[in-house]
Amino acid sequence: MTVMTRLLGAAAIVVAGMASAPLVHAEGGTLVIASTQVPRHLNGAVQSGIATAVPSTQIFASPLRYDENWEPQPYLAESWTVAEDGMSVTLNLVQNATFHDGKPVTSEDVAFSIMTTKENHPFKSMFAPVSTIDTPDAHTVVINLDKPHPALLLALSPALAPVLPKHIYGDGQDAKSHPANSAPVGSGPFMLEEFTPGEAVIMKKNPNFFIDGRPKLDEIIIRIIKDPSALLIAMENGDADMYPFMAGSQEIKRLEKVDALSITTDGYAAVGPINWLAFNTASPKLSDVRVRQAISYAVDRDFITKALHRGVSTAQRGPIIESSPYFDETIPSYDVDLDKAKALMAEAGFGDGMELTIDYIPGPKEQQQSIAEYMKSQLKKIGVALTVRAAPDFPTWAGRVGGHDFELSMDIVFNWGDPVIGVHRSYLSDNIKKGVIWSNTQQYSNAKVDELLNAAAVELDDAKRASLYAEFQQQVAADLPVYWINALPYHTAYNSKLKNVPTGIWGTMHPMDMIEWGE
């Protein structure tokens, strides 16, 4: 049976804008997730992003998983030991895990997967310190490092470290284009039944999952609905049961009114999505920190979060997401102060004004275009004539920003759990890489920041590490290569009869083996 046949009753009627009967859930349970995200394939070892991570974390198991308190929990590894000197981590694997084709999961698979991810994943810092991996027996993995790596345990969690079957992926083909990426075999709680690109992913219960009594559901269907209106209708009518990564204020407000649905902001702490204004610090107009500070004092975060975002987003004051244990509460916030902004512009020699151009990511307007247009009127108050430059598509915007062909640009960058993984890339001098989006596209360089980040990357004492990150945050707040505006207001809407909806730090980018239907 094709995906179109299975979903015809819901999808076709909803897209036509007509009401349809809600899906009837079988005894074991079918969960229908509505998504606007379109995965190219389903292998999270070689591809980052929400679209791939949600299905990948159901199909593939990982060494560890994380709870809502940022604490690692057993998964494929039933226990683990970090060496006193921080130069190795030993994983002791469960002995009853098998891949969906019946082959056992062994230490060789884990070692192969980590090295494959290291070589192919865009987040190079995740496993960069891994030098070699020993497999003394079938259920013991020793990860050897060339320097301490306090982010390693978090990097071994579901969204970042799927364990691949070596007997399938170790055939010499390029992991990034391997045919198994679209027909994956993992050891997770759900098995791929059908993947129709651009339409749906259907996953059925793994009857041989290595955790007894799980998964609770019989099936998960991810329906890709590109039309936002059709997606909302599907949620309202019960044709879909869950809508994760919902960020539009109109969507959130609309679904909050549906009695059969619950809405939560839990489950996004590790994602750390920050919406910010990037300064090209190499631009002659923006190389003076006083200009960057003036612009920052002119922007009213409260207006953006409360008016433009209708109160659904929260202010973000620094480079580390405020939900992270490493966020420094004492960071300067640059609350709106137009008089101070004008004085700084005059000090910098621009008392008579200046002209600047701002770019933004094309797509949903609320987090990008609307803020850029707001800044046009707001910065006029301090003598800045701002031109809003649209891009016809994402590659055009990415080419401009990655190619350093911009002055100001709106941007959205994720923390990805540990600062080593998602924060360092934006501020390290050696990550100024022309042509690479979401690197240090601001061309910001400060030797003190490099020193602090490099020290934090190898510091095993968590209190000392937090102190290093606090000093880093204070320094970049003084230098302002970026003005941080708000955390993206991710919400999850779900059928109120669902139990155990993931609220850990990875949300739905985490195995959904505990979700079940209640009364």
Buried (B, 14 or more C-beta within 10 A) or exposed (E): EEBEEBBEEBBEBBBEEEEBEBBEBEEEBBBBBBBBBEBEBBBBBBBBBBBBBBBBBBBBBBBBBBEBEBEBEBBBBBEBEBBEEBBBBBBBBBEEBBBBEEBBBBBBBBBBBBBBBBEBBEBEBBBBBBEEBEBEEBBBBBBBBEEBBBBBBBBBBBBBBBBBBBBBBBEEEEBBEBEBBBEBBBBBBBBBBBBBEEBBBBBBBBEEBBBEEBBBBBBBBBBBBEEBEBBBBBBBBBBBBBBBBBBBBEBBEBBEEBEBBBBBBBBBBBBBBBBBBBBBBEBEBBBBBBBBBBBBBBBBBEBBBBEBBBEBBBBBBBBBBBBBEBBBEEBBBBBBBBEBBBBBBBBBEBEEEBEBBBBBBBBBBBBBBBBBBBBBEBBEEBBBEBEBBEBEEEEEBBBBBBEBEBBBBBBBBBBBBBBBBBBBBBBBBEBBEEEBBBBBBBBBBBEEBBBBBBBBBBBBEEEEBBBBBBBBBBBBBEBBBBBBBBBBBBBBBBBEBBEEBBBBBBBBBBBBBBBBBEE
